[in-house]
Amino acid sequence: MMNEQPSRSPTWKWWICGLLLLASTINYMDRQTLANASVRITREFSLNQEQYGNLELVFGWAFAAGSLCFGWIVDRYPVRWVYPTALLGWSLMGCATGWSQSYTSLLGCRMLLGFFEGGHWPCAIKTTRLLLEAKDRSMGNSVLQSGTSIGAILTPLLMRWLLTEEPGSWRGAFQLIGLGGLTWLIAWFALVRRRDLDEPATEQPDGTHPEPHSITRWLFSRRMLVVMVVIALINTGWQILRAWLPRFLQQGRGYSESEALYFNSLFYIATDVGVIGAGAATIWLYRRGWTIHGARQTAFLGCALLSALTLALVQLPRGPLLLGGLLFVGAGALGVFPIYHALTQDISRRHQGMVSGLGGVAAWALSPAQKYFGRLVDRTGSFDLGFAIVGCLPLLAFVVLWLFWPKKPAPGEDAC
């Protein structure tokens, strides 16, 4: 029995899941505002490409630190208070970016934004675990995850409306989007009462086989090492693609700011299709007799091949073929993530939170790649070589998964 007060209606928990979706949407909107206004910002502050990469670098490392920090905190203090604290922090930092007067202040705001945004996933996943019965958690997590794509779709459209001919109009966009997140706090405290998300006294184990109590046994296992390498590669590729796509379109292919913003929304619709498609493909293959891991690997490979289309696309000029190909790249680059999350569940059900936290650190460990991507653009005067390499990172991750993931299943698991 989950910890739900008797006075609650049966639909109450799904209203909370809706709030989690909104939190994911706000999280991604605050993150994406910089990318959508990056050309204006770098012009105003006279930044080169490497300096813009530094803004993404400090965000990534701060996000990793925030994931560990908030993961530790939310296991010890009520999520009812920890979650809104994180959201308040990242909303204020997003708003404060609009008042930045120097490159140094931009770096500081971006760093603190990343730190507080790192608290979103530990808090949100903890909420669904406390809120939902085991049979409902997959659906709850799907609702939660879908908010990221919604935020990424809405941000370019909102930015298109907020940005004017005035070069400094990007400041108001940061402030409005940042302050908009504060309305979430009102809904959270209105719907979540003091004891709604208390830890249950007992809980049935989710696993079907006993796990070793020693953390070191799974922490240094081959599966954990493979997962960390895989997430480092796929998240680095995705984050560079996310951060630099508007600049690639505007500065690399001559599209206007408006055209790039509209395309960015379409791009994130494609990524949502890729996420759903990867999960559906895995189920389809499994129902036709494939092993669970075989189905996952095949879906992962399909997505990785779509991402690697950047090798051909960087040879193309602006036009429908380039834009259409980028939609497939986006679907593949984000489509590998649901499979990565499934892999983490094969490591340790008992320590799932720690596995996720360490995965978050690995995901942002290669954040200096943002800096070197910018340096490469500065030196070559082109985004093409960098984009070609980035698109191949999921394919490299597949090779690691294929070669090093244990072939023998753990006791009680389906054959891999």
C-alpha positions as CSV (number, residue, x, y, z in Angstrom):
1,M,0.0,0.0,0.0
2,M,1.4,3.3,-1.1
3,N,1.4,6.3,1.2
4,E,-1.7,8.1,0.1
5,Q,-4.1,9.9,2.5
6,P,-7.7,8.4,2.5
7,S,-9.3,11.7,1.6
8,R,-7.5,11.8,-1.7
9,S,-9.4,11.0,-4.9
10,P,-8.2,8.2,-7.2
11,T,-7.0,10.8,-9.7
12,W,-5.0,12.9,-7.3
13,K,-1.7,11.0,-7.9
14,W,-2.0,11.7,-11.7
15,W,-2.5,15.4,-11.0
16,I,0.9,15.2,-9.2
17,C,2.4,13.4,-12.2
18,G,1.0,16.3,-14.3
19,L,3.0,18.7,-12.0
20,L,6.1,16.6,-12.6
21,L,5.6,17.0,-16.3
22,L,5.3,20.7,-15.9
23,A,8.5,20.7,-13.8
24,S,10.3,18.9,-16.6
25,T,8.9,21.4,-19.1
26,I,10.1,24.4,-17.0
27,N,13.5,22.7,-16.4
28,Y,14.1,22.3,-20.2
29,M,12.8,25.8,-21.0
30,D,15.2,27.5,-18.6
31,R,18.0,25.3,-20.1
32,Q,17.1,26.0,-23.7
33,T,16.7,29.8,-23.5
34,L,20.5,30.3,-23.8
35,A,20.8,28.2,-27.0
36,N,17.9,30.0,-28.7
37,A,19.3,33.4,-27.9
38,S,23.0,32.4,-28.2
39,V,23.8,34.4,-31.4
40,R,22.5,37.6,-29.9
41,I,24.2,37.0,-26.6
42,T,27.6,36.2,-28.1
43,R,27.4,39.4,-30.3
44,E,26.5,41.6,-27.3
45,F,29.3,40.3,-25.2
46,S,31.8,39.8,-28.1
47,L,32.3,36.1,-27.3
48,N,34.0,33.6,-29.5
49,Q,32.8,30.1,-30.1
50,E,35.0,28.6,-27.4
51,Q,33.7,31.1,-24.8
52,Y,30.2,30.1,-25.7
53,G,31.3,26.5,-25.2
54,N,32.5,27.4,-21.7
55,L,29.0,28.4,-20.8
56,E,27.8,24.9,-21.6
57,L,30.8,23.4,-19.9
58,V,30.2,25.0,-16.5
59,F,26.5,24.1,-16.8
60,G,27.3,20.5,-17.3
61,W,29.7,20.1,-14.5
62,A,27.4,22.0,-12.1
63,F,24.5,19.7,-13.2
64,A,26.6,16.7,-12.3
65,A,27.4,18.1,-8.9
66,G,23.8,19.1,-8.3
67,S,22.6,15.5,-9.2
68,L,24.8,14.0,-6.5
69,C,24.1,16.7,-3.9
70,F,20.3,16.7,-4.3
71,G,20.2,12.9,-4.6
72,W,21.9,12.7,-1.2
73,I,19.7,15.4,0.3
74,V,16.4,14.0,-0.9
75,D,17.1,10.6,0.6
76,R,17.4,12.3,4.0
77,Y,14.9,15.2,4.0
78,P,11.3,15.4,2.7
79,V,10.9,15.7,-1.0
80,R,8.0,18.1,-0.4
81,W,10.5,20.7,0.5
82,V,13.6,19.7,-1.4
83,Y,11.9,19.6,-4.8
84,P,10.5,23.2,-4.7
85,T,13.8,24.4,-3.3
86,A,15.6,23.1,-6.4
87,L,13.0,24.5,-8.7
88,L,13.0,27.9,-7.0
89,G,16.8,27.9,-7.4
90,W,16.9,27.2,-11.1
91,S,14.0,29.6,-11.8
92,L,15.8,32.5,-10.0
93,M,19.1,31.7,-11.8
94,G,17.4,31.7,-15.2
95,C,15.8,35.0,-14.4
96,A,19.1,36.4,-13.1
97,T,20.7,35.6,-16.4
98,G,18.6,38.4,-17.9
99,W,20.5,40.9,-15.7
100,S,24.0,39.7,-16.6
101,Q,26.3,42.5,-17.5
102,S,29.5,40.6,-18.2
103,Y,30.8,37.2,-19.4
104,T,31.8,36.4,-15.9
105,S,28.2,36.9,-14.6
106,L,26.9,34.8,-17.4
107,L,29.2,32.0,-16.4
108,G,28.1,32.3,-12.7
109,C,24.4,32.2,-13.6
110,R,24.9,29.3,-15.9
111,M,26.8,27.4,-13.3
112,L,24.2,27.9,-10.6
113,L,21.4,27.1,-13.0
114,G,23.0,23.8,-13.8
115,F,23.5,23.0,-10.1
116,F,19.9,23.5,-9.2
117,E,18.6,21.9,-12.3
118,G,20.6,18.8,-11.3
119,G,18.1,18.4,-8.4
120,H,15.1,17.8,-10.8
121,W,15.6,14.2,-11.6
122,P,16.5,12.8,-8.2
123,C,13.5,14.7,-6.7
124,A,11.1,13.8,-9.5
125,I,12.0,10.1,-9.6
126,K,11.8,10.0,-5.8
127,T,8.3,11.5,-6.0
128,T,7.0,8.9,-8.5
129,R,8.4,6.1,-6.3
130,L,6.6,7.4,-3.2
131,L,3.5,8.3,-5.1
132,L,2.8,5.3,-7.3
133,E,2.5,1.6,-6.9
134,A,5.0,-0.4,-8.8
135,K,2.6,-1.2,-11.6
136,D,2.0,2.5,-12.3
137,R,5.6,3.8,-12.1
138,S,6.5,3.2,-15.7
139,M,3.6,5.3,-16.8
140,G,4.3,8.0,-14.2
141,N,7.9,8.2,-15.4
142,S,6.8,8.4,-19.0
143,V,4.6,11.4,-18.1
144,L,7.6,12.9,-16.3
145,Q,10.0,12.4,-19.2
146,S,7.6,13.8,-21.8
147,G,7.9,17.2,-20.2
148,T,11.4,17.7,-21.5
149,S,10.4,17.5,-25.2
150,I,7.4,19.7,-24.5
151,G,9.7,22.3,-23.0
152,A,12.1,22.1,-25.9
153,I,9.2,22.5,-28.4
154,L,7.7,25.5,-26.7
155,T,10.8,27.4,-26.0
156,P,11.7,28.4,-29.6
157,L,8.1,29.5,-30.2
158,L,8.0,31.6,-27.1
159,M,11.4,33.1,-27.9
160,R,10.2,33.9,-31.4
161,W,7.3,35.9,-29.8
162,L,9.5,37.6,-27.1
163,L,12.5,38.5,-29.2
164,T,12.2,41.8,-31.0
165,E,14.4,43.9,-33.3
166,E,16.0,45.4,-30.1
167,P,19.3,43.4,-29.6
168,G,18.8,43.3,-25.8
169,S,15.3,41.9,-25.9
170,W,16.8,38.5,-25.0
171,R,17.0,39.7,-21.4
172,G,13.3,40.0,-21.0
173,A,12.9,36.5,-22.4
174,F,15.1,35.0,-19.7
175,Q,13.4,37.0,-17.0
176,L,9.8,36.0,-18.1
177,I,10.6,32.3,-18.5
178,G,12.5,32.2,-15.2
179,L,9.8,33.9,-13.2
180,G,7.1,31.7,-14.9
181,G,8.6,28.8,-13.0
182,L,7.6,30.3,-9.7
183,T,3.9,29.7,-10.4
184,W,4.7,26.0,-10.1
185,L,5.4,26.4,-6.5
186,I,1.9,27.5,-5.7
187,A,0.4,24.5,-7.4
188,W,2.8,22.1,-5.7
189,F,2.0,23.3,-2.1
190,A,-1.7,23.4,-3.0
191,L,-1.7,19.8,-4.1
192,V,0.9,18.2,-1.8
193,R,0.2,18.0,1.9
194,R,2.6,17.6,4.7
195,R,2.5,13.8,4.9
196,D,1.5,12.9,1.4
197,L,5.1,11.9,0.3
198,D,6.4,10.4,3.5
199,E,8.5,7.3,3.2
200,P,6.3,4.2,3.6
201,A,7.1,2.0,6.7
202,T,7.5,-1.0,4.5
203,E,7.7,-1.7,0.8
204,Q,7.6,-4.9,-1.2
205,P,10.9,-5.5,-3.0
206,D,10.8,-4.8,-6.7
207,G,13.5,-7.4,-7.6
208,T,12.9,-11.0,-8.3
209,H,16.3,-12.2,-7.0
210,P,18.4,-11.2,-4.0
211,E,21.1,-8.6,-4.5
212,P,24.5,-8.4,-2.8
213,H,24.5,-5.9,0.1
214,S,28.0,-4.7,-0.8
215,I,27.9,-1.5,-2.8
216,T,31.4,-2.1,-4.2
217,R,30.3,-5.4,-5.8
218,W,27.9,-3.6,-8.2
219,L,29.7,-0.2,-8.3
220,F,32.8,-1.8,-9.9
221,S,30.9,-4.4,-12.0
222,R,31.3,-4.6,-15.7
223,R,27.7,-3.5,-16.2
224,M,28.1,-0.3,-14.2
225,L,31.3,0.6,-16.1
226,V,29.6,0.0,-19.5
227,V,26.6,2.1,-18.5
228,M,28.8,5.0,-17.4
229,V,30.7,4.9,-20.7
230,V,27.5,4.7,-22.7
231,I,25.8,7.6,-21.0
232,A,29.0,9.7,-21.2
233,L,29.0,9.3,-24.9
234,I,25.3,9.6,-25.8
235,N,24.7,12.6,-23.4
236,T,27.8,14.4,-24.7
237,G,26.6,14.0,-28.2
238,W,23.1,15.1,-27.4
239,Q,24.1,18.1,-25.3
240,I,26.4,19.5,-28.0
241,L,23.7,18.9,-30.7
242,R,21.1,20.7,-28.4
243,A,23.4,23.6,-27.6
244,W,24.9,24.3,-31.0
245,L,22.1,23.5,-33.5
246,P,20.7,27.0,-33.6
247,R,24.2,28.4,-34.2
248,F,24.8,25.8,-36.9
249,L,21.6,26.8,-38.7
250,Q,22.2,30.5,-38.4
251,Q,25.9,30.9,-38.7
252,G,26.8,27.7,-40.5
253,R,24.0,27.6,-43.1
254,G,22.6,31.2,-43.2
255,Y,19.1,30.7,-41.8
256,S,17.5,33.6,-40.1
257,E,16.8,33.6,-36.4
258,S,13.1,33.1,-36.9
259,E,13.7,30.2,-39.3
260,A,16.0,28.6,-36.8
261,L,13.6,29.0,-33.9
262,Y,10.7,27.5,-35.9
263,F,12.8,24.6,-37.0
264,N,14.0,24.0,-33.4
265,S,10.4,23.3,-32.3
266,L,10.0,20.8,-35.2
267,F,13.3,19.2,-34.3
268,Y,12.1,18.5,-30.7
269,I,8.9,17.0,-32.0
270,A,11.1,14.6,-33.9
271,T,13.1,13.8,-30.8
272,D,9.9,12.9,-29.0
273,V,8.9,10.6,-31.8
274,G,12.4,9.0,-31.6
275,V,12.0,8.3,-27.8
276,I,8.6,6.7,-28.3
277,G,9.7,4.8,-31.3
278,A,12.7,3.3,-29.6
279,G,10.6,2.0,-26.8
280,A,8.0,0.7,-29.2
281,A,10.6,-1.0,-31.3
282,T,12.0,-2.8,-28.3
283,I,8.6,-4.2,-27.3
284,W,7.9,-5.2,-30.9
285,L,11.1,-7.2,-31.2
286,Y,10.7,-8.8,-27.8
287,R,7.1,-10.0,-28.7
288,R,8.6,-11.6,-31.8
289,G,11.0,-13.8,-29.9
290,W,14.0,-11.6,-29.4
291,T,15.7,-11.6,-26.0
292,I,15.2,-8.4,-23.9
293,H,18.8,-7.3,-24.4
294,G,18.9,-8.3,-28.0
295,A,15.8,-6.1,-28.6
296,R,17.4,-3.3,-26.7
297,Q,20.6,-3.5,-28.6
298,T,18.9,-3.6,-32.0
299,A,16.8,-0.5,-31.2
300,F,19.9,1.3,-29.9
301,L,21.7,0.5,-33.1
302,G,18.9,1.8,-35.2
303,C,18.9,5.1,-33.3
304,A,22.7,5.3,-33.4
305,L,22.6,4.9,-37.2
306,L,20.1,7.7,-37.5
307,S,22.3,10.0,-35.4
308,A,25.3,9.2,-37.6
309,L,23.5,10.7,-40.6
310,T,25.4,13.8,-39.7
311,L,28.3,12.4,-41.6
312,A,26.3,12.9,-44.8
313,L,24.3,16.0,-43.8
314,V,27.3,18.2,-43.2
315,Q,28.1,17.9,-46.9
316,L,24.8,19.5,-47.8
317,P,23.9,23.2,-48.3
318,R,20.8,24.7,-46.7
319,G,17.6,23.3,-48.0
320,P,14.8,20.8,-47.3
321,L,17.1,17.8,-47.5
322,L,19.4,19.1,-44.8
323,L,16.5,20.0,-42.5
324,G,14.7,16.7,-43.1
325,G,17.9,14.8,-42.3
326,L,18.4,16.8,-39.1
327,L,15.0,15.6,-37.9
328,F,16.1,11.9,-38.3
329,V,19.4,12.8,-36.5
330,G,17.4,14.3,-33.5
331,A,15.1,11.3,-33.3
332,G,18.1,8.9,-33.2
333,A,20.2,11.0,-30.8
334,L,17.5,11.2,-28.1
335,G,16.0,7.8,-28.9
336,V,18.9,6.0,-27.3
337,F,18.1,7.4,-23.8
338,P,15.1,5.2,-22.9
339,I,17.3,2.2,-23.6
340,Y,20.1,3.6,-21.4
341,H,17.6,4.0,-18.5
342,A,16.5,0.4,-19.0
343,L,20.2,-0.7,-18.7
344,T,20.5,1.0,-15.4
345,Q,17.7,-1.1,-14.0
346,D,19.7,-4.3,-14.7
347,I,22.5,-3.2,-12.2
348,S,20.9,-2.8,-8.8
349,R,17.3,-2.4,-7.8
350,R,18.3,-1.9,-4.2
351,H,20.6,1.1,-5.0
352,Q,18.7,2.5,-8.0
353,G,19.1,6.1,-6.8
354,M,22.8,5.8,-6.4
355,V,23.1,4.2,-9.9
356,S,21.1,7.1,-11.3
357,G,23.2,9.7,-9.5
358,L,26.5,8.2,-10.7
359,G,25.0,8.0,-14.2
360,G,24.3,11.7,-14.0
361,V,27.9,12.4,-13.1
362,A,29.1,10.3,-16.0
363,A,26.6,12.0,-18.3
364,W,28.3,15.3,-17.8
365,A,31.9,14.1,-17.3
366,L,32.8,15.1,-20.9
367,S,31.4,18.6,-20.6
368,P,34.8,20.1,-21.7
369,A,33.8,18.8,-25.1
370,Q,31.6,21.9,-25.4
371,K,34.7,24.1,-25.0
372,Y,36.7,22.1,-27.6
373,F,33.8,22.0,-30.0
374,G,33.8,25.8,-29.9
375,R,37.5,26.0,-30.3
376,L,37.3,23.7,-33.3
377,V,34.7,26.0,-34.9
378,D,36.9,29.1,-34.2
379,R,39.9,27.4,-35.8
380,T,38.1,26.0,-38.9
381,G,35.4,28.6,-39.4
382,S,32.9,25.8,-39.8
383,F,30.6,23.6,-37.6
384,D,30.7,20.7,-40.1
385,L,33.6,18.6,-38.7
386,G,32.3,18.9,-35.1
387,F,28.8,17.9,-36.1
388,A,30.0,15.0,-38.1
389,I,31.9,13.7,-35.0
390,V,29.2,14.4,-32.5
391,G,26.6,12.4,-34.6
392,C,28.8,9.3,-34.4
393,L,29.1,9.2,-30.6
394,P,25.9,7.0,-30.1
395,L,27.4,4.6,-32.6
396,L,30.6,4.4,-30.6
397,A,28.4,3.8,-27.5
398,F,26.7,0.9,-29.3
399,V,30.1,-0.6,-30.0
400,V,31.0,-0.4,-26.3
401,L,27.6,-1.9,-25.4
402,W,27.9,-4.7,-27.9
403,L,31.4,-5.7,-27.0
404,F,31.5,-5.4,-23.2
405,W,28.0,-5.9,-21.8
406,P,27.9,-9.3,-20.1
407,K,26.4,-12.0,-22.2
408,K,25.4,-14.2,-19.2
409,P,22.3,-12.9,-17.4
410,A,22.2,-12.3,-13.7
411,P,20.3,-14.8,-11.6
412,G,16.5,-14.3,-12.0
413,E,16.8,-12.1,-15.1
414,D,15.7,-13.0,-18.6
415,A,18.5,-14.0,-20.9
416,C,20.3,-11.1,-22.5
